[in-house]
Amino acid sequence: MALYIDSADRSVVEPLLSTGLFRGIATNPTLLSRAGLRQDDLPDLHRWAVDRGAETVFLQTLGTTPETIVGSGRALRDLGEGVVVKVPATRAGLTAARTLADDGVPVLVTAVYHPAQALVALAVGAAFIAPYVGRMDDHGRDGVRSALTIQQVVDGTGTRVLVASLRSLDDVAALAAGGVSDFALNPDLAAALLADELTDAAAADFEAAATRDAPPS
């Protein structure tokens, strides 16, 4: 299983990476913009994340033609072995993804909204496919069910499902129970995974009991 932080905001990413529980980070142009960054900042962001323990960094291509997307993807991969190149599941993106995968570049097909798109992700040789669970729900589709169907489609192929746009721990647990092993979590959801009020209360009770039972000094 692998957990990733879906953010480019260093102030919230750093304390999560420091736990040692997250394998890396995932970004896209929208997340970069929210963090006040641009595509030109990706080399520095990548170095920063690796220095803080990220093994894998998902970076998204730019471009509207296969040629420009391929060029963007190759430049991103050149940043380091741990880079996985994200390519949107558009016609141009999938065409580019085939070329990149043939060149040995690990590719994540992203912005996936329908289980049938798993077929083209497999056809291009993608290492990962990223269904947008919450956004499917926003458009009247069952995000969890669709992601689980995608998992069934790719089982045994070597392509991994990296679920993204997650809104609740209940969805995370349901997906994990259904066989999904890779999760891109926004910082709030990642933090929620590490704290439960009942667990915290039980831990406080343990500490209080230990103090009460300690012999006087």
N, C-alpha and C positions, 0 to 999 in steps of 0.2 A: 504494500500500500504506500502511496505517496501523497503528501499534502503540500500544496503550494499557496502562496499568498498572492491574491489577485490585486496588486496595487503597485504603483511606482512612487508612492509617498514614503520617503525614507524615514520620516519621523515615526510612522506607525509600523513600517516593515521591520526596522532594526530590532525592536524589543521582541518581536515574534520570531525572527531568525535566531536570536540569541538563545531561545529555548532549546534549539537543536531538534525540534520536532517537525520542522518544515524543510522540504528538500530544495526549495527555491522559490522563485517569483514568476508571475505571469503578467505581462503588460500588453497594452494595445494603445493606439493613438488617443482614444478617449481617456484612458487612465493617465497617460502622460500629460494630457492637457489639464486634468484635474490637479495634478501635482506641480503644475507650472513648468513642465518640461516639453521639449520638442524632440523630433526624431534625431536631430543632431546630438542630443544628450545621451543617446543610448550607449555609446561606448563607455562613457563615464559611469552611467548607471550600472552597466554590466560589471565593470571592474569593482565598483562599490559592493554590489551584491555578492560577488565571488569572494571578496575579501572578508565578508561577514558570514561565510559558510554556505552560500547557495551552490548546490551542485548543478542545478539545471535552471536556466533562465529562458523563458519563452518570450521572444521578441517578434513583433508583427511587421510584415512587409508593407510597403506602400507601392502604389502604381495601379493603373487601370488596364494595362495590356500585359500579355504574358511576358513579353520581353522586359518591361520595366519591373515587373514583380520578380522575375528571375534575378535580375541585377541587384535588386534590393535584398533578396534572400541570400545571395552569395556574399554580399557585403556584411550582412548580419552574422552569417555563419563564420566568417573570417575573424569575428571578435573572440571566438574561443570554442573549444570542443563541447562545452556544456550548453551552448546555444541551440535551442530548438526553434526553427523558423515557423511562424504562424502565417498561414495563408487563408484568406476568406474563401468560402465554398461557392464562389462565383465561377462562371465559365472561364474567364481569364485566369482566375486564381487556381482553379483545378488544372488547367493546361500548364501553368507555370509549376505547380506542385509536382506534376509528373516529371518535368525536366529536372527540378531540384532533387527529387528522390532518386532519379536515375544517376545523378551526380554524387550520391551518397550523403546528401544533406537531410538530416532528420526534419520532417515536416509535420506540423499540426494543422489539420484542416479545421478552421474555426468558423464561428457564426453559423452553426448548424441548427436548423429548426425542424427537420423532419427525419424520421428514421431511414427513409430511402436514401438520404444523402450519405449514409454509411457505405452504400455500395460504391459510390464514386470515390470516397476516401480510400477504400480498399483498392480500387482500380488504379489510383495514382501511387499506391505504395506508401501511404501516410503512416507515420509512427504513432500519431495520436489523432483523435477526432474529438472536437469540443462542442457538445450540445449545450445550448443556452436554456437551461431548465426554467428559470423564472420568467424569462422573456417569452418562452413558449406559452406559459400560463397567461401572460398578459394578452396574448393574441388568441385566447380561447382553446389552446391546445394543452394536453396533459403532459407537462414537462417531465415529471418523474417517470411516467409510463413510457414516454417516447425515449428517454435516455436508457431505460432498462431494455427496451426493444433493440436499440442500437448496440447495447452490450451483448445481447444474444446474437446479433448479426456478426459481430467481430470476434466472438469467442473462438479461441484456437487459431486465430490468424496472425497474432503478433501485434496487431494494432490495438492501442490502449484507448479507453474512453476517459477523457479528462473533462468531468462535468464542471460547468461554469454557470454564472448568473444564478447562484444559489441564494435562497432567501431565508431558510430556516434549518435548524438542526434536525428537525423531524424529516425533512427531505434528505438531508445528508445521511441519516441513519437508514432510511428506506432504500436509498441507492446503494449504500454499502451492503445491506442485507441482500440486495439483488445481484451482487457480484461486481459492482463498480469499485475500482481500487484507486483512482486518481481524482483528486478534488482540488479545484482552484477556488479558494475561499476569500471573500472580501475581508478586510481587517476586523470589522465588527464581528462577523461570524466566526473568524478564526479565534478571536479573543473569547467569544462565548463558548467555544469548544473547550477552553481551558479553565472555565469557572462555572460551577453550578452552585446555587445558593444553599442547597441541601448538603452538598459535599463540603462546602466551606464551613457550614454550621457543625457538621460532624467532626471535621478536623479541629475546629475550635474547642469542641467538647472533649476531644482526646487530649488536647494540650491542657485544658483546665483540670481534667481528671488526673493527669500526670503531676500537675503542680500540687493538687490537694493531697495526693498520696506520697509525695516526696518527703523523706525524713527531715526533720529540722536541722539546720546547719549549726 
